[in-house]
Amino acid sequence: MSVIKEFFFILAQFLLPHHMLSRLIGFLANCRWPWFKNTLIKWFISTYDVNMEEAAEPNPQAYASFNNFFTRALKPDAREFPEHKQDVACPADGAISQVGDIENGRIFQAKGHNFSTRELLGGSQKLAAQFEEGKFITIYLSPKDYHRVHMPLTGELKQMIYVPGRLFSVSPLTTNQIPRLFARNERMVALFETAQGPMAVILVGAMIVASIETVWAGPVTPPKRQLHNFQYGEAIKLDRGDEMGQFKLGSTAIVLFGKDMISWDEKLQADQPVKLGEILGKLDA
């Protein structure tokens, strides 16, 4: 993409009516007219080279809508999870945007850009303190990827926060250009307690992302874009590898771990493709 095209692409991010456009796309993605949804699905598979052989339902025309296709399940044996309890599993298919340490309460986004853990978690310094000197990984899910997110470790859900915001694109180009991108976009924050310490899984919305859903609450995006904080008194426990949420179009998943919980695999680096279930690191002794 030329410099001029990049400039206008970024400019458009600030001018477009993010939420109205995303809801319109969501309406079309839920359309069940056979001629429309089949044409759209066929185009999408061809354009993005989607591998339907690993899908639980490999027949594109069997999906009731484009959204059903986009959030398709995988065959039971399509991904493998680690055998050892100390291994940290990759939560999604995609590519690593960034991975590393949380330093001085800030998370690295791209060259010249970072954002605060407190911003990302909805403004609570108390929550952010749990992850001071911890670890983070940001995974970008491209259009062709499997768009369900799974648990990196076994944990008990303690709190869910819906944080309203913009819906900038989360493509690598936008990530490199727009400051504090992930702390500005609409997102769902799920806070878990694990046997090793706190873990947060954040599902970040993006341009034309029609919905973020979780297995315990269904669609998270509320009618009114206001911050919502949900506490969970009754235990909701999810094992490593269990599905915890999904994107209906889009986006990015960020996982945070507390101090001295894990060590990343030394081979991990930005732009590295990853698959659900791959070993990202190990629990510290």
Number of C-alpha atoms within 10 A of each C-alpha: 8 6 8 8 10 14 12 10 15 16 11 12 17 13 8 13 13 19 20 12 16 19 16 12 17 19 12 18 22 16 15 16 11 14 9 14 23 20 13 15 20 14 12 16 15 10 11 12 12 16 13 14 12 16 18 14 16 17 11 18 17 12 19 16 22 27 23 15 22 23 16 19 17 17 13 10 8 12 14 14 16 15 7 8 12 16 22 26 24 27 29 27 24 26 20 21 25 20 22 17 21 22 15 10 18 18 24 21 21 17 9 9 15 16 18 19 26 18 18 26 24 21 14 12 13 10 16 19 15 18 25 19 17 22 23 23 24 23 26 25 27 19 18 16 21 24 24 23 24 23 23 27 25 20 23 20 22 18 16 23 19 23 24 20 20 20 26 26 24 24 17 13 13 16 19 15 17 19 16 19 23 30 22 20 21 25 28 27 21 22 23 22 17 18 10 19 16 21 27 24 25 24 27 28 31 28 25 22 24 26 21 22 18 19 12 11 9 12 16 18 20 12 6 8 13 12 13 16 12 11 11 11 9 9 10 12 15 20 15 22 23 16 17 19 24 26 27 24 25 27 26 27 26 22 22 23 26 21 19 15 18 21 19 19 12 8 8 17 14 15 15 13 15 20 17 22 22 19 20 21 18 17 15 13 9
